[in-house]
Amino acid sequence: MAFGSFGDGAGSSGGAQPMSEINTTPLVDVMLVLLVIFIITAPLLTHGIRIDLPKASSSANPEKPETVTLSLDADGHLFWNDKPVPDDQMEAQMAAAAKQQPVPEMHIRADRNTRYQRLAEIMSAARRAGLTKLGFVTDPSPAGSAAAGVTPVAAPVSPAQ
């Protein structure tokens, strides 16, 4: 640390120069105090109640719900699991699927130019029939380009009531 010079000050104009170094001792003291406080309080924050939980043997439900696919092409034709279905029989198909146990998930595949009104009608009909788990199947490849080996993915959504 430089505290000044022992010279006569002849080279300087006006005598002693102000000290231009920052004293870091108070900063280090404060940091050490904070470190000690955090070391003491950290174990208190992770305090938990010890409970001896009962043992039970159960297996996970391996039964995954079936999925049904409702496709809507650019011309507005409906396909239930890749089979054509008329518009007037769509709600009957949905009601029959909703009676299955467990209730299947419905994946909606629609052409990119499909009107939103049509999709809203389909979602509303599914909700009325009792199908509550809906998903939209999309093409995950960028800009809609077809990539080899890419399968569509369904994103679960809840329709508005």
C-alpha positions in Angstrom: 0.0 0.0 0.0 1.2 3.5 -0.8 0.8 6.0 2.0 2.6 8.8 0.4 6.2 9.6 -0.1 8.9 10.7 2.3 10.2 13.3 -0.1 10.2 17.0 0.5 7.3 17.6 -1.8 9.3 19.8 -4.1 8.1 18.0 -7.2 4.5 18.4 -6.3 2.6 21.6 -6.5 1.1 22.4 -3.1 2.4 19.7 -0.9 0.7 16.3 0.0 -1.4 14.5 -2.5 -4.7 12.9 -1.4 -4.7 9.1 -1.0 -6.4 7.4 -4.0 -6.7 3.8 -2.7 -10.0 2.3 -1.4 -9.9 0.8 2.0 -11.4 -2.7 1.6 -11.2 -3.7 5.2 -14.8 -2.7 6.2 -16.1 -4.5 3.0 -14.3 -7.7 4.0 -15.6 -7.4 7.6 -19.2 -7.0 6.4 -18.8 -10.0 4.0 -17.4 -12.2 6.7 -20.3 -11.3 9.1 -22.8 -12.1 6.3 -21.1 -15.4 5.7 -21.3 -16.4 9.3 -25.0 -15.4 9.5 -25.8 -17.5 6.4 -23.8 -20.5 7.7 -25.8 -20.3 11.0 -29.3 -19.8 9.4 -29.0 -22.2 6.4 -29.7 -25.4 8.5 -32.7 -23.7 10.1 -34.3 -23.1 6.7 -34.2 -26.8 5.8 -35.8 -28.0 9.0 -38.4 -30.6 8.4 -40.7 -32.8 10.5 -39.7 -36.4 10.7 -42.6 -38.7 10.0 -42.5 -42.5 9.8 -44.7 -43.1 6.8 -46.7 -46.4 6.6 -45.5 -48.9 4.0 -48.0 -50.0 1.3 -47.4 -52.2 -1.7 -49.1 -50.8 -4.7 -48.2 -50.8 -8.4 -48.5 -47.9 -10.8 -51.5 -48.1 -13.1 -50.0 -49.5 -16.3 -53.2 -48.7 -18.1 -52.8 -45.7 -20.3 -55.9 -44.1 -21.7 -56.7 -44.9 -25.3 -56.4 -42.1 -27.8 -58.8 -41.3 -30.6 -57.8 -39.1 -33.5 -60.2 -36.7 -35.1 -58.8 -35.4 -38.3 -60.1 -32.4 -40.3 -58.8 -32.0 -43.9 -58.7 -28.8 -45.9 -62.1 -29.5 -47.5 -63.7 -29.8 -44.0 -64.3 -33.6 -44.1 -64.0 -35.3 -40.7 -62.1 -38.6 -40.0 -62.5 -40.5 -36.8 -59.4 -42.7 -36.4 -58.7 -42.3 -40.1 -62.2 -43.4 -41.1 -64.6 -40.9 -42.7 -67.4 -39.8 -40.5 -70.3 -37.5 -41.5 -70.8 -34.3 -39.5 -74.2 -35.4 -38.1 -72.6 -38.6 -36.6 -69.6 -36.9 -35.0 -71.3 -36.2 -31.7 -72.6 -39.8 -31.5 -69.0 -41.0 -32.0 -67.7 -38.7 -29.3 -70.5 -39.8 -26.8 -69.7 -43.4 -27.4 -66.0 -42.8 -26.8 -66.7 -40.8 -23.6 -68.5 -43.9 -22.2 -65.4 -46.0 -22.4 -63.4 -46.6 -19.2 -60.9 -45.0 -18.9 -62.1 -42.0 -21.0 -59.8 -41.7 -24.0 -57.8 -38.7 -25.0 -58.9 -37.0 -28.2 -56.2 -35.8 -30.5 -57.3 -33.2 -33.1 -55.4 -33.0 -36.3 -56.5 -30.2 -38.6 -55.2 -28.7 -41.8 -53.3 -25.5 -41.2 -55.9 -23.5 -43.2 -58.9 -24.7 -41.2 -61.1 -22.0 -39.8 -60.9 -21.5 -36.0 -64.7 -21.5 -35.8 -64.8 -25.1 -37.0 -62.2 -26.2 -34.4 -64.1 -24.4 -31.7 -67.3 -26.2 -32.7 -65.5 -29.6 -32.6 -64.0 -28.8 -29.2 -67.4 -27.7 -27.8 -69.0 -30.9 -29.1 -66.3 -33.0 -27.5 -66.8 -31.2 -24.2 -70.6 -31.7 -24.3 -70.0 -35.4 -25.1 -67.8 -35.8 -22.0 -64.3 -35.9 -23.6 -62.3 -33.6 -21.4 -58.7 -34.4 -22.5 -58.0 -32.8 -25.8 -54.8 -32.3 -27.7 -53.7 -30.6 -30.9 -51.4 -32.6 -33.1 -48.8 -30.3 -34.8 -45.8 -30.8 -37.0 -42.7 -30.1 -34.9 -40.4 -29.5 -37.8 -39.5 -25.8 -38.4 -41.6 -23.9 -40.9 -43.8 -26.9 -41.6 -41.1 -28.7 -43.7 -41.5 -32.5 -43.7 -38.5 -34.1 -41.9 -37.9 -37.8 -42.2 -38.7 -39.8 -39.1 -40.5 -37.0 -37.3 -43.8 -38.0 -35.7 -46.5 -35.5 -34.7 -46.9 -34.7 -31.0 -50.0 -33.9 -29.1 -50.2 -31.0 -26.6 -52.9 -31.5 -24.0 -55.2 -28.5 -23.6 -58.4 -27.8 -21.7 -61.2 -26.3 -23.8 -63.0 -23.2 -22.5 -66.4 -23.8 -21.0 
